[in-house]
């Protein structure tokens, strides 16, 4: 009987083997290309099972006629594909941030490389280049995080065996302390906002800690004046020049906020002001249902509010402060110089930080502050505002002193309790 000849693997059949470095490799034959050369596709896995699963996926794609040539994929091609998959998975603002960072900072430097040729050295060179360009540590950190996530997707798809971004130098977001207004700045800001059209919007923001998009997108049907509360369930967004109402940042951002008296009075005034504007606008009024709108009822642009309305209030505040400083005896030059320092760097988000700072200064517990701000967890609150809570260690020491004193009053002390416990324990000898 003649010996059966060894059958060669045909198109769509594959094999799995382990390399000397321990990586499992799957190899798939895709037949012959137009140039007569055999086309093979390779996948990688940390285990044999993982490589087999990736190989099976490639075989299924091959049976469906899908093109599978990962060895030719460039970094730009993969990043572009990855962005397409993220578009429906993340918020539109997040997607735009991903796309901007990749198209602006990564693709021009690494895009032409074959994905399989990308290594940690080239990624480190990218980070160094971004540092040389003067980008903020937080921006480089964001670029690194996005690139690492995109390359992890390439590993999951079997396009590369390992994620080179994990081997690259770690990037730190840097320490960024939240800017908040001092009580003196708050006083001058409110003076500068007096009579301004959005005065009550700024008062609401200062008294609730809402994100700018939350109070700019607040509808009247989410305001309960009788109970003194607002419910945050939507936000105003501005992307690529378009303004629209969309979801809030996170699930935790959906919350009900109790209103201080100042905020409640501001909303009553705003309702009267808006009713007057509606009468003046007549048929031109746009019924968006929002609390804060333009003079014809349309949605406000955050960029305009931040740059135009807020800027005007700050200029008013500085002018009033300079006048008071001068009346108090300062020279005009000194008075103006001191006033120019007021409210430096204040933006719409500063009201949120100021609200948190004022609450913590008044002794409100950090968990309550976190919930009021709509943070996903208390760690976010501590990272942002932990530096505003000095003296906590000293407070803990005083609490222990009080506890010890109370024990002493009933005839005990921590020292004697410890001694008695030691006598009852069996302490092993040397």
Buried (B, 14 or more C-beta within 10 A) or exposed (E): EEEEEEEEEEEBBBEBEEEEEEBBBBBBBBEEEEEEEEBEBBBBBEEBEBBBBBBBBBBEBBEEEEEBEBEEBBBBBBBBBBBEEBEEEEBBBEBBBBBEBBBEBBBEBBBEBBBBEBBBEBBBEBBEBBEEEEBEBBBBBBBBBBBBBBBBBBBEBBBBBBBBBEEBEEBEBEEEEBBBBEEEBBBBBBBBBEEBBBBBBBBBBBBBBBBBBBBBBBBBEBBEEEEBBBBBBBBBBBEEEEBEBBBBBEEBBBBEBEBBEEBBBBBEEBBEBBEEBBEEBEEEBBEBEBBBBBEBBBBBBBEEBBEEBBEBBBEBBBEBBBBEBBEEEBEEEEBBEBBEEBBEEBEBBBBBBBBBBBBBEEEEEBEEBBBBBBBEEBEBBBEBBBEBBEEEEEEEEEEEEEEBEEBEEEEEEEEEEEEEEEEEEEEEEE
